[in-house]
Amino acid sequence: MADINTVADDRSIAQASALDANGSPIGPQVRAEDPSGPAPANDYLAFVELLFFAYRDFTGEADALLDEYGFGRAHHRVMHFVNRNPGLCVADLLDILKITKQSLARVLKQLIDEGFIEQRAGSADRRQRLLFLTSKGQTLAQRLAELQAERLQTALQVAGPDAEAVVAKFLLAVVSKHDRAYVSDWIDTRHQERPAKQETDEING
């Protein structure tokens, strides 16, 4: 995983351009010396649509698998982050997902009732609720991660040898400024905790 602590500034991102299947540029072409400043918002609609279609297909296979269990994307997100950080507390999960307590409570109840997540009291504070995946939950979370990691790995290979670093900077820059340091620290920490043998053949989700 590329180091994403250094984020491209807004102008660098604006200068980046995607290519279509024929190698033609997609989206705005802003020159570094352009005195007129950033391009109008409408010039970025191609990127908006590319992101929509990419996200649709990125989530599509996972959605189909989740549907077999009667789950949705909220269930997926909960399992993903608990799997990445066993013992994650409910308060931290709320901070990550940015959803209401009521919404999380509904999702957690189903995952706990159906044996995908278990909840334990904290050792220091018995009022604290810590979340862990069961073996069944780990199996499903891993299957979902593999589906999406494989798609990303293929896309990065198609994009070229420098794509991983550029895409990581771009995605981090899309994150709200006040959350970037937190997100960067989260990803870097989980990346460093992976077994060494996985370093070359896995992509963080």
N, CA, C and O of each residue as an XYZ file, in Angstrom:
820
protein
N       0.846     -1.193      0.000
C       0.000      0.000      0.000
C       0.877      1.238      0.000
O       1.844      1.321      0.758
N       0.545      2.191     -0.842
C       1.348      3.395     -0.922
C       1.188      4.248      0.323
O       0.159      4.202      0.998
N       2.230      5.035      0.620
C       2.152      5.971      1.735
C       1.224      7.097      1.338
O       1.460      7.751      0.322
N       0.165      7.348      2.114
C      -0.796      8.370      1.737
C      -0.758      9.553      2.680
O      -1.712     10.329      2.730
N       0.318      9.710      3.429
C       0.393     10.836      4.346
C       0.531     12.165      3.614
O       0.060     13.192      4.102
N       1.180     12.155      2.434
C       1.339     13.373      1.659
C       0.225     13.447      0.644
O       0.149     12.626     -0.270
N      -0.636     14.429      0.805
C      -1.808     14.549     -0.064
C      -1.562     15.591     -1.128
O      -1.039     16.667     -0.840
N      -1.940     15.278     -2.372
C      -1.804     16.251     -3.448
C      -2.693     17.436     -3.163
O      -3.793     17.284     -2.632
N      -2.207     18.644     -3.521
C      -3.046     19.811     -3.292
C      -4.145     19.863     -4.338
O      -4.144     19.086     -5.292
N      -5.097     20.799     -4.152
C      -6.263     20.834     -5.020
C      -5.900     21.076     -6.473
O      -6.520     20.501     -7.368
N      -4.894     21.929     -6.727
C      -4.533     22.215     -8.110
C      -3.912     20.989     -8.764
O      -4.161     20.731     -9.941
N      -3.116     20.233     -8.030
C      -2.522     19.021     -8.604
C      -3.599     18.041     -8.995
O      -3.502     17.381    -10.030
N      -4.637     17.940     -8.164
C      -5.729     17.027     -8.470
C      -6.487     17.509     -9.687
O      -6.883     16.714    -10.539
N      -6.688     18.818     -9.769
C      -7.419     19.372    -10.906
C      -6.692     19.120    -12.206
O      -7.323     18.975    -13.252
N      -5.343     19.064    -12.155
C      -4.573     18.869    -13.373
C      -4.587     17.416    -13.829
O      -4.278     17.125    -14.985
N      -4.941     16.507    -12.933
C      -4.948     15.096    -13.298
C      -6.073     14.824    -14.278
O      -7.133     15.444    -14.191
N      -5.859     13.906    -15.208
C      -6.913     13.557    -16.152
C      -6.964     12.061    -16.339
O      -5.936     11.384    -16.337
N      -8.177     11.547    -16.503
C      -8.348     10.124    -16.772
C      -8.365      9.918    -18.277
O      -8.547     10.865    -19.043
N      -8.175      8.674    -18.693
C      -8.236      8.332    -20.106
C      -9.344      7.326    -20.331
O      -9.571      6.443    -19.504
N     -10.046      7.464    -21.477
C     -11.079      6.492    -21.794
C     -10.437      5.254    -22.406
O      -9.212      5.141    -22.462
N     -11.282      4.318    -22.867
C     -10.769      3.053    -23.398
C      -9.884      3.252    -24.618
O      -9.060      2.393    -24.931
N     -10.047      4.384    -25.317
C      -9.256      4.660    -26.512
C      -8.038      5.532    -26.219
O      -7.304      5.914    -27.130
N      -7.831      5.843    -24.946
C      -6.686      6.657    -24.585
C      -6.927      8.142    -24.661
O      -5.984      8.921    -24.516
N      -8.167      8.568    -24.885
C      -8.489      9.990    -24.955
C      -8.772     10.526    -23.563
O      -9.331      9.815    -22.727
N      -8.391     11.778    -23.302
C      -8.610     12.350    -21.965
C     -10.078     12.458    -21.606
O     -10.921     12.744    -22.457
N     -10.380     12.223    -20.318
C     -11.720     12.396    -19.780
C     -11.630     13.471    -18.706
O     -10.711     13.460    -17.888
N     -12.570     14.387    -18.706
C     -12.620     15.369    -17.636
C     -11.822     16.617    -17.958
O     -11.343     16.768    -19.082
N     -11.669     17.524    -16.983
C     -11.057     18.826    -17.209
C      -9.568     18.735    -17.473
O      -8.877     17.876    -16.924
N      -9.085     19.620    -18.313
C      -7.656     19.708    -18.593
C      -7.199     21.096    -18.142
O      -7.242     22.046    -18.923
N      -6.765     21.215    -16.896
C      -6.383     22.504    -16.339
C      -4.870     22.642    -16.382
O      -4.159     21.800    -15.833
N      -4.369     23.684    -17.022
C      -2.931     23.901    -17.101
C      -2.409     24.541    -15.825
O      -3.098     25.337    -15.186
N      -1.176     24.182    -15.460
C      -0.607     24.719    -14.225
C      -0.513     26.240    -14.270
O      -0.633     26.901    -13.239
N      -0.297     26.796    -15.462
C      -0.128     28.236    -15.577
C      -1.437     28.953    -15.870
O      -1.430     30.159    -16.114
N      -2.539     28.254    -15.853
C      -3.836     28.830    -16.195
C      -4.187     29.940    -15.209
O      -4.444     29.658    -14.038
N      -4.203     31.203    -15.658
C      -4.465     32.310    -14.729
C      -5.922     32.416    -14.311
O      -6.257     33.150    -13.381
N      -6.771     31.693    -14.989
C      -8.203     31.811    -14.687
C      -8.608     31.013    -13.462
O      -9.742     31.122    -12.996
N      -7.686     30.207    -12.932
C      -8.001     29.436    -11.733
C      -8.670     28.118    -12.065
O      -8.671     27.688    -13.219
N      -9.244     27.469    -11.045
C      -9.868     26.159    -11.229
C     -10.983     26.193    -12.262
O     -11.644     27.215    -12.446
N     -11.181     25.079    -12.925
C     -12.245     24.983    -13.922
C     -13.602     25.023    -13.241
O     -13.711     24.673    -12.066
N     -14.650     25.449    -13.966
C     -16.003     25.462    -13.396
C     -16.416     24.066    -12.944
O     -15.931     23.064    -13.469
N     -17.317     24.013    -11.965
C     -17.741     22.722    -11.416
C     -18.281     21.794    -12.496
O     -18.067     20.583    -12.436
N     -18.976     22.348    -13.476
C     -19.560     21.502    -14.513
C     -18.510     20.732    -15.293
O     -18.795     19.665    -15.836
N     -17.279     21.274    -15.353
C     -16.212     20.587    -16.078
C     -15.810     19.289    -15.397
O     -15.132     18.457    -16.000
N     -16.222     19.107    -14.143
C     -15.846     17.913    -13.399
C     -16.943     16.856    -13.374
O     -16.821     15.844    -12.685
N     -18.011     17.093    -14.125
C     -19.112     16.127    -14.119
C     -18.689     14.782    -14.683
O     -19.240     13.751    -14.296
N     -17.723     14.772    -15.591
C     -17.230     13.493    -16.117
C     -16.613     12.665    -14.999
O     -16.798     11.450    -14.946
N     -15.872     13.331    -14.096
C     -15.289     12.621    -12.966
C     -16.370     12.168    -11.987
O     -16.288     11.080    -11.417
N     -17.377     13.009    -11.801
C     -18.493     12.639    -10.932
C     -19.141     11.362    -11.456
O     -19.430     10.443    -10.689
N     -19.363     11.313    -12.754
C     -20.012     10.138    -13.347
C     -19.092      8.923    -13.329
O     -19.550      7.805    -13.092
N     -17.803      9.130    -13.576
C     -16.858      8.013    -13.493
C     -16.853      7.420    -12.092
O     -16.837      6.201    -11.923
N     -16.868      8.296    -11.088
C     -16.879      7.817     -9.706
C     -18.159      7.052     -9.411
O     -18.141      6.042     -8.708
N     -19.273      7.540     -9.954
C     -20.546      6.834     -9.763
C     -20.476      5.428    -10.346
O     -20.802      4.452     -9.669
N     -20.049      5.327    -11.609
C     -20.013      4.010    -12.252
C     -18.976      3.093    -11.611
O     -19.202      1.890    -11.482
N     -17.836      3.662    -11.208
C     -16.817      2.845    -10.538
C     -17.348      2.304     -9.218
O     -17.151      1.131     -8.899
N     -18.024      3.160     -8.448
C     -18.560      2.718     -7.165
C     -19.680      1.699     -7.361
O     -19.805      0.751     -6.587
N     -20.487      1.895     -8.391
C     -21.551      0.932     -8.676
C     -20.975     -0.465     -8.880
O     -21.483     -1.434     -8.317
N     -19.923     -0.572     -9.678
C     -19.347     -1.883     -9.965
C     -18.454     -2.383     -8.834
O     -18.340     -3.590     -8.620
N     -17.822     -1.461     -8.108
C     -17.015     -1.839     -6.947
C     -17.878     -2.512     -5.886
O     -17.438     -3.457     -5.230
N     -19.098     -2.029     -5.718
C     -19.988     -2.578     -4.695
C     -20.900     -3.689     -5.222
O     -21.499     -4.424     -4.436
N     -21.007     -3.814     -6.548
C     -21.986     -4.722     -7.135
C     -21.849     -6.176     -6.716
O     -22.826     -6.795     -6.294
N     -20.639     -6.729     -6.829
C     -20.436     -8.139     -6.473
C     -20.635     -8.361     -4.974
O     -21.209     -9.366     -4.553
N     -20.155     -7.412     -4.183
C     -20.334     -7.520     -2.734
C     -21.812     -7.433     -2.368
O     -22.282     -8.160     -1.493
N     -22.542     -6.545     -3.036
C     -23.980     -6.408     -2.779
C     -24.708     -7.723     -3.045
O     -25.595     -8.117     -2.287
N     -24.326     -8.394     -4.124
C     -24.980     -9.658     -4.477
C     -24.728    -10.711     -3.397
O     -25.632    -11.465     -3.037
N     -23.514    -10.759     -2.890
C     -23.187    -11.713     -1.825
C     -23.926    -11.354     -0.538
O     -24.466    -12.237      0.129
N     -23.956    -10.073     -0.183
C     -24.665     -9.628      1.012
C     -26.143     -9.964      0.944
O     -26.758    -10.326      1.947
N     -26.709     -9.838     -0.255
C     -28.133    -10.095     -0.438
C     -28.499    -11.537     -0.105
O     -29.625    -11.820      0.303
N     -27.543    -12.446     -0.281
C     -27.793    -13.852      0.049
C     -28.047    -14.040      1.547
O     -28.678    -15.010      1.965
N     -27.551    -13.106      2.334
C     -27.717    -13.177      3.787
C     -28.791    -12.216      4.299
O     -29.060    -12.155      5.499
N     -29.397    -11.471      3.383
C     -30.366    -10.474      3.794
C     -29.704     -9.238      4.381
O     -30.318     -8.505      5.156
N     -28.443     -9.008      4.007
C     -27.685     -7.868      4.512
C     -27.559     -6.796      3.434
O     -27.806     -7.043      2.254
N     -27.166     -5.598      3.873
C     -26.917     -4.499      2.958
C     -25.544     -3.911      3.207
O     -24.727     -4.491      3.921
N     -25.294     -2.745      2.608
C     -23.965     -2.136      2.711
C     -23.630     -1.701      4.133
O     -22.460     -1.704      4.516
N     -24.621     -1.334      4.910
C     -24.349     -0.948      6.297
C     -23.790     -2.133      7.075
O     -22.874     -1.969      7.881
N     -24.331     -3.319      6.842
C     -23.817     -4.529      7.482
C     -22.369     -4.786      7.042
O     -21.514     -5.163      7.843
N     -22.126     -4.571      5.756
C     -20.786     -4.784      5.207
C     -19.781     -3.864      5.887
O     -18.706     -4.309      6.290
N     -20.120     -2.594      6.016
C     -19.202     -1.628      6.611
C     -18.892     -1.979      8.061
O     -17.745     -1.895      8.503
N     -19.911     -2.367      8.781
C     -19.701     -2.741     10.178
C     -18.764     -3.942     10.263
O     -17.802     -3.922     11.031
N     -19.032     -4.979      9.489
C     -18.181     -6.171      9.525
C     -16.755     -5.853      9.082
O     -15.791     -6.371      9.644
N     -16.633     -5.001      8.073
C     -15.298     -4.662      7.569
C     -14.453     -4.013      8.662
O     -13.326     -4.440      8.912
N     -14.989     -2.989      9.307
C     -14.186     -2.248     10.274
C     -13.975     -3.022     11.574
O     -12.945     -2.855     12.228
N     -14.921     -3.853     11.951
C     -14.709     -4.701     13.123
C     -13.656     -5.767     12.792
O     -12.827     -6.112     13.634
N     -13.698     -6.274     11.579
C     -12.708     -7.267     11.162
C     -11.304     -6.669     11.136
O     -10.334     -7.339     11.490
N     -11.196     -5.415     10.721
C      -9.902     -4.749     10.649
C      -9.385     -4.344     12.028
O      -8.184     -4.153     12.219
N     -10.303     -4.214     12.986
C      -9.899     -3.795     14.322
C     -10.718     -4.527     15.372
O     -11.625     -3.939     15.961
N     -10.418     -5.808     15.623
C     -11.168     -6.565     16.633
C     -11.148     -5.859     17.987
O     -10.100     -5.404     18.446
N     -12.314     -5.775     18.615
C     -12.398     -5.068     19.879
C     -12.756     -3.602     19.706
O     -12.709     -2.823     20.659
N     -13.114     -3.231     18.477
C     -13.537     -1.859     18.203
C     -14.752     -1.530     19.062
O     -15.691     -2.322     19.145
N     -14.732     -0.370     19.697
C     -15.880     -0.005     20.527
C     -16.961      0.665     19.685
O     -16.690      1.200     18.610
N     -18.168      0.624     20.185
C     -19.305      1.163     19.447
C     -19.126      2.651     19.162
O     -19.471      3.115     18.075
N     -18.593      3.401     20.120
C     -18.401      4.841     19.933
C     -17.458      5.133     18.771
O     -17.715      6.037     17.976
N     -16.362      4.369     18.666
C     -15.415      4.579     17.573
C     -16.035      4.184     16.240
O     -15.775      4.825     15.222
N     -16.845      3.144     16.237
C     -17.512      2.717     15.012
C     -18.479      3.796     14.529
O     -18.599      4.035     13.327
N     -19.152      4.431     15.447
C     -20.040      5.543     15.080
C     -19.253      6.685     14.444
O     -19.714      7.292     13.478
N     -18.069      6.981     14.979
C     -17.229      8.031     14.414
C     -16.787      7.702     12.998
O     -16.712      8.585     12.144
N     -16.496      6.440     12.750
C     -16.043      6.018     11.428
C     -17.170      6.083     10.412
O     -17.001      6.633      9.324
N     -18.317      5.525     10.764
C     -19.423      5.384      9.815
C     -20.246      6.644      9.646
O     -20.916      6.812      8.626
N     -20.208      7.537     10.632
C     -20.984      8.776     10.581
C     -22.472      8.491     10.394
O     -23.127      9.104      9.551
N     -22.996      7.567     11.176
C     -24.419      7.261     11.149
C     -24.975      7.435     12.556
O     -24.216      7.578     13.515
N     -26.292      7.422     12.679
C     -26.911      7.617     13.979
C     -26.800      6.362     14.830
O     -26.603      5.263     14.312
N     -26.927      6.536     16.139
C     -26.908      5.395     17.044
C     -28.032      4.429     16.723
O     -27.866      3.213     16.815
N     -29.189      4.985     16.342
C     -30.339      4.132     16.029
C     -30.065      3.256     14.811
O     -30.399      2.071     14.797
N     -29.451      3.856     13.785
C     -29.146      3.092     12.568
C     -28.142      1.985     12.860
O     -28.307      0.852     12.410
N     -27.100      2.322     13.618
C     -26.099      1.310     13.953
C     -26.693      0.229     14.835
O     -26.369     -0.947     14.676
N     -27.554      0.609     15.758
C     -28.157     -0.367     16.663
C     -28.950     -1.415     15.889
O     -28.900     -2.602     16.211
N     -29.679     -0.975     14.872
C     -30.476     -1.927     14.064
C     -29.575     -2.920     13.343
O     -29.843     -4.122     13.328
N     -28.502     -2.402     12.744
C     -27.582     -3.255     11.997
C     -26.854     -4.217     12.937
O     -26.753     -5.412     12.658
N     -26.352     -3.689     14.046
C     -25.637     -4.530     15.004
C     -26.532     -5.627     15.564
O     -26.096     -6.768     15.721
N     -27.765     -5.289     15.863
C     -28.686     -6.292     16.424
C     -28.837     -7.480     15.482
O     -28.803     -8.632     15.913
N     -29.002     -7.194     14.206
C     -29.151     -8.284     13.241
C     -27.872     -9.112     13.143
O     -27.931    -10.341     13.111
N     -26.725     -8.450     13.097
C     -25.460     -9.176     12.984
C     -25.175    -10.014     14.230
O     -24.632    -11.114     14.134
N     -25.546     -9.488     15.396
C     -25.357    -10.239     16.642
C     -26.351    -11.387     16.740
O     -25.980    -12.507     17.091
N     -27.606    -11.110     16.431
C     -28.648    -12.139     16.512
C     -28.370    -13.313     15.582
O     -28.696    -14.456     15.901
N     -27.761    -13.023     14.420
C     -27.507    -14.072     13.436
C     -26.107    -14.665     13.550
O     -25.696    -15.467     12.712
N     -25.378    -14.267     14.589
C     -24.104    -14.924     14.891
C     -22.905    -14.479     14.090
O     -21.947    -15.239     13.951
N     -22.926    -13.252     13.551
C     -21.782    -12.751     12.792
C     -20.870    -11.865     13.642
O     -19.680    -11.732     13.356
N     -21.434    -11.267     14.680
C     -20.675    -10.400     15.581
C     -21.040    -10.759     17.010
O     -22.184    -11.105     17.307
N     -20.050    -10.673     17.890
C     -20.333    -10.814     19.310
C     -19.869     -9.555     20.034
O     -18.917     -8.894     19.618
N     -20.544     -9.244     21.101
C     -20.291     -8.031     21.864
C     -19.788     -8.396     23.253
O     -20.392     -9.217     23.943
N     -18.687     -7.788     23.658
C     -18.115     -8.085     24.970
C     -17.930     -6.782     25.754
O     -17.745     -5.710     25.180
N     -17.986     -6.908     27.062
C     -17.746     -5.752     27.923
C     -16.252     -5.480     27.995
O     -15.444     -6.408     27.955
N     -15.885     -4.203     28.100
C     -14.481     -3.841     28.207
C     -13.894     -4.328     29.523
O     -14.605     -4.413     30.525
N     -12.600     -4.649     29.531
C     -11.967     -5.147     30.750
C     -11.793     -4.039     31.781
O     -11.929     -4.279     32.980
N     -11.491     -2.822     31.318
C     -11.295     -1.702     32.228
C     -12.609     -1.029     32.592
O     -12.798     -0.577     33.721
N     -13.505     -0.968     31.629
C     -14.810     -0.324     31.838
C     -15.889     -1.299     31.379
O     -16.068     -1.502     30.178
N     -16.594     -1.891     32.302
C     -17.592     -2.909     31.971
C     -18.765     -2.328     31.197
O     -19.549     -3.068     30.604
N     -18.885     -1.014     31.202
C     -19.975     -0.397     30.439
C     -19.632     -0.285     28.962
O     -20.514     -0.090     28.125
N     -18.362     -0.406     28.648
C     -17.918     -0.291     27.266
C     -18.293     -1.542     26.480
O     -18.134     -2.662     26.964
N     -18.790     -1.340     25.269
C     -19.163     -2.464     24.412
C     -18.130     -2.622     23.301
O     -17.967     -1.741     22.457
N     -17.439     -3.755     23.314
C     -16.407     -4.034     22.327
C     -16.922     -5.090     21.345
O     -17.576     -6.056     21.736
N     -16.619     -4.885     20.085
C     -17.176     -5.727     19.024
C     -16.114     -6.639     18.419
O     -14.982     -6.224     18.171
N     -16.508     -7.897     18.188
C     -15.632     -8.897     17.573
C     -16.439     -9.703     16.565
O     -17.618     -9.983     16.783
N     -15.803    -10.071     15.471
C     -16.451    -10.981     14.531
C     -16.345    -12.404     15.040
O     -15.327    -12.792     15.612
N     -17.395    -13.179     14.834
C     -17.327    -14.610     15.093
C     -16.609    -15.259     13.915
O     -16.271    -14.576     12.949
N     -16.374    -16.556     13.981
C     -15.730    -17.235     12.848
C     -16.581    -17.110     11.595
O     -16.053    -16.972     10.491
N     -17.889    -17.159     11.761
C     -18.794    -17.002     10.611
C     -18.685    -15.588     10.041
O     -18.682    -15.396      8.825
N     -18.595    -14.611     10.928
C     -18.447    -13.236     10.482
C     -17.126    -12.993      9.776
O     -17.072    -12.263      8.787
N     -16.058    -13.602     10.281
C     -14.750    -13.452      9.661
C     -14.741    -14.044      8.255
O     -14.146    -13.478      7.337
N     -15.399    -15.175      8.097
C     -15.452    -15.820      6.781
C     -16.154    -14.929      5.767
O     -15.675    -14.762      4.646
N     -17.291    -14.356      6.159
C     -18.029    -13.490      5.245
C     -17.254    -12.205      4.964
O     -17.178    -11.772      3.814
N     -16.687    -11.602      5.980
C     -15.926    -10.365      5.790
C     -14.750    -10.585      4.854
O     -14.443     -9.727      4.027
N     -14.091    -11.730      4.980
C     -12.956    -12.033      4.112
C     -13.400    -12.232      2.672
O     -12.729    -11.771      1.749
N     -14.518    -12.908      2.470
C     -15.030    -13.103      1.108
C     -15.364    -11.767      0.455
O     -15.062    -11.550     -0.719
N     -15.978    -10.888      1.206
C     -16.327     -9.566      0.684
C     -15.072     -8.761      0.352
O     -15.000     -8.111     -0.692
N     -14.089     -8.809      1.244
C     -12.847     -8.070      1.023
C     -12.114     -8.582     -0.209
O     -11.556     -7.792     -0.971
N     -12.110     -9.878     -0.408
C     -11.415    -10.454     -1.551
C     -12.058    -10.040     -2.861
O     -11.357     -9.766     -3.836
N     -13.388     -9.989     -2.897
C     -14.089     -9.559     -4.109
C     -13.673     -8.151     -4.504
O     -13.371     -7.889     -5.668
N     -13.659     -7.250     -3.536
C     -13.366     -5.855     -3.844
C     -11.877     -5.619     -4.049
O     -11.494     -4.809     -4.894
N     -11.035     -6.309     -3.295
C      -9.587     -6.151     -3.463
C      -9.147     -6.639     -4.842
O      -8.268     -6.041     -5.463
N      -9.752     -7.711     -5.314
C      -9.394     -8.229     -6.635
C      -9.730     -7.222     -7.726
O      -8.943     -7.032     -8.654
N     -10.893     -6.572     -7.628
C     -11.281     -5.570     -8.619
C     -10.311     -4.387     -8.581
O      -9.894     -3.896     -9.630
N      -9.951     -3.929     -7.385
C      -9.032     -2.801     -7.266
C      -7.641     -3.162     -7.771
O      -6.985     -2.358     -8.433
N      -7.197     -4.369     -7.457
C      -5.877     -4.798     -7.910
C      -5.813     -4.807     -9.436
O      -4.833     -4.349    -10.023
N      -6.851     -5.325    -10.069
C      -6.895     -5.349    -11.528
C      -6.894     -3.937    -12.097
O      -6.181     -3.652    -13.060
N      -7.690     -3.054    -11.505
C      -7.771     -1.673    -11.982
C      -6.429     -0.955    -11.846
O      -6.030     -0.221    -12.750
N      -5.732     -1.157    -10.734
C      -4.443     -0.507    -10.531
C      -3.394     -1.037    -11.520
O      -2.544     -0.280    -11.990
N      -3.457     -2.317    -11.829
C      -2.532     -2.884    -12.809
C      -2.773     -2.294    -14.188
O      -1.825     -2.015    -14.922
N      -4.042     -2.103    -14.543
C      -4.391     -1.504    -15.834
C      -3.934     -0.045    -15.883
O      -3.479      0.435    -16.922
N      -4.055      0.646    -14.768
C      -3.733      2.075    -14.724
C      -2.240      2.362    -14.818
O      -1.851      3.470    -15.185
N      -1.397      1.383    -14.495
C       0.032      1.600    -14.660
C       0.818      1.529    -13.369
O       0.230      1.492    -12.288
N       2.145      1.509    -13.463
C       3.012      1.276    -12.295
C       2.935      2.341    -11.211
O       3.190      2.043    -10.044
N       2.590      3.569    -11.564
C       2.539      4.639    -10.564
C       1.133      4.892    -10.046
O       0.915      5.815     -9.260
N       0.185      4.085    -10.478
C      -1.222      4.367    -10.173
C      -1.536      4.276     -8.687
O      -2.339      5.061     -8.182
N      -0.928      3.344     -7.981
C      -1.297      3.131     -6.580
C      -1.077      4.387     -5.744
O      -1.946      4.775     -4.964
N       0.076      5.020     -5.904
C       0.373      6.223     -5.127
C      -0.544      7.375     -5.517
O      -1.038      8.098     -4.651
N      -0.774      7.550     -6.819
C      -1.613      8.645     -7.300
C      -3.055      8.465     -6.843
O      -3.685      9.412     -6.373
N      -3.575      7.249     -6.980
C      -4.963      6.987     -6.583
C      -5.125      7.146     -5.081
O      -6.138      7.675     -4.624
N      -4.149      6.700     -4.308
C      -4.225      6.850     -2.857
C      -4.281      8.325     -2.465
O      -5.066      8.705     -1.596
N      -3.459      9.151     -3.097
C      -3.476     10.590     -2.805
C      -4.810     11.207     -3.210
O      -5.370     12.025     -2.481
N      -5.307     10.814     -4.361
C      -6.574     11.355     -4.850
C      -7.718     11.008     -3.911
O      -8.499     11.880     -3.530
N      -7.818      9.739     -3.536
C      -8.913      9.319     -2.667
C      -8.833      9.990     -1.300
O      -9.857     10.380     -0.739
N      -7.625     10.126     -0.763
C      -7.490     10.794      0.524
C      -7.888     12.267      0.414
O      -8.454     12.833      1.349
N      -7.591     12.882     -0.730
C      -7.948     14.279     -0.929
C      -9.462     14.460     -1.049
O      -9.976     15.541     -0.761
N     -10.176     13.426     -1.466
C     -11.634     13.498     -1.537
C     -12.239     13.515     -0.139
O     -13.313     14.078      0.072
N     -11.546     12.897      0.815
C     -12.004     12.887      2.204
C     -11.994     14.314      2.749
O     -11.107     15.096      2.407
N     -12.953     14.659      3.580
C     -13.006     15.987      4.190
C     -11.695     16.303      4.904
O     -11.094     15.428      5.527
N     -11.258     17.548      4.810
C      -9.950     17.936      5.343
C      -9.781     17.565      6.813
O      -8.717     17.099      7.219
N     -10.822     17.769      7.605
C     -10.675     17.535      9.040
C     -10.586     16.048      9.393
O     -10.258     15.702     10.528
N     -10.876     15.166      8.426
C     -10.807     13.724      8.675
C      -9.580     13.065      8.058
O      -9.326     11.887      8.307
N      -8.816     13.804      7.256
C      -7.736     13.170      6.490
C      -6.651     12.554      7.368
O      -6.197     11.440      7.106
N      -6.239     13.268      8.397
C      -5.182     12.733      9.265
C      -5.644     11.460      9.951
O      -4.883     10.499     10.067
N      -6.901     11.451     10.409
C      -7.452     10.270     11.079
C      -7.509      9.085     10.119
O      -7.109      7.973     10.466
N      -8.009      9.333      8.905
C      -8.128      8.265      7.909
C      -6.753      7.745      7.520
O      -6.553      6.535      7.413
N      -5.805      8.649      7.308
C      -4.452      8.251      6.935
C      -3.816      7.393      8.021
O      -3.214      6.360      7.727
N      -3.948      7.818      9.279
C      -3.391      7.053     10.392
C      -4.041      5.677     10.489
O      -3.366      4.675     10.723
N      -5.365      5.640     10.306
C      -6.097      4.370     10.370
C      -5.553      3.390      9.336
O      -5.222      2.251      9.669
N      -5.460      3.832      8.082
C      -5.034      2.951      6.998
C      -3.581      2.533      7.166
O      -3.245      1.363      6.981
N      -2.721      3.480      7.516
C      -1.303      3.149      7.687
C      -1.104      2.135      8.803
O      -0.308      1.205      8.674
N      -1.834      2.322      9.903
C      -1.699      1.405     11.039
C      -2.132      0.003     10.655
O      -1.430     -0.962     10.959
N      -3.278     -0.131      9.992
C      -3.770     -1.465      9.611
C      -2.877     -2.097      8.570
O      -2.708     -3.316      8.559
N      -2.303     -1.296      7.696
C      -1.389     -1.818      6.683
C      -0.136     -2.383      7.335
O       0.334     -3.454      6.949
N       0.404     -1.683      8.309
C       1.625     -2.120      8.976
C       1.398     -3.371      9.810
O       2.332     -4.134     10.054
N       0.147     -3.587     10.255
C      -0.140     -4.738     11.102
C      -0.331     -6.025     10.314
O      -0.389     -7.106     10.900
N      -0.430     -5.920      8.978
C      -0.631     -7.134      8.185
C       0.605     -8.013      8.206
O       1.723     -7.508      8.302
N       0.414     -9.343      8.114
C       1.559    -10.252      8.033
C       2.427     -9.914      6.836
O       1.916     -9.492      5.798
N       3.727    -10.093      6.967
C       4.662     -9.717      5.907
C       4.359    -10.419      4.602
O       4.521     -9.820      3.539
N       3.928    -11.659      4.644
C       3.700    -12.418      3.419
C       2.552    -11.849      2.603
O       2.420    -12.164      1.420
N       1.716    -11.012      3.221
C       0.591    -10.455      2.500
C       0.921     -9.101      1.882
O       0.118     -8.561      1.121
N       2.069     -8.555      2.190
C       2.384     -7.192      1.776
C       2.339     -7.006      0.265
O       1.950     -5.941     -0.215
N       2.729     -8.024     -0.484
C       2.832     -7.853     -1.919
C       1.610     -8.297     -2.692
O       1.509     -8.018     -3.887
N       0.676     -8.983     -2.045
C      -0.426     -9.524     -2.837
C      -1.797     -9.126     -2.315
O      -2.808     -9.675     -2.751
N      -1.843     -8.168     -1.378
C      -3.131     -7.708     -0.897
C      -3.238     -6.207     -1.079
O      -2.237     -5.491     -1.090
N      -4.479     -5.742     -1.223
C      -4.753     -4.316     -1.312
C      -5.748     -3.978     -0.241
O      -6.763     -4.662     -0.107
N      -5.488     -2.932      0.536
C      -6.450     -2.517      1.553
C      -7.752     -2.088      0.883
O      -7.769     -1.477     -0.186
N      -8.839     -2.438      1.566
C     -10.128     -2.045      1.140
C     -10.609     -0.847      1.843
O     -11.718     -0.380      1.581
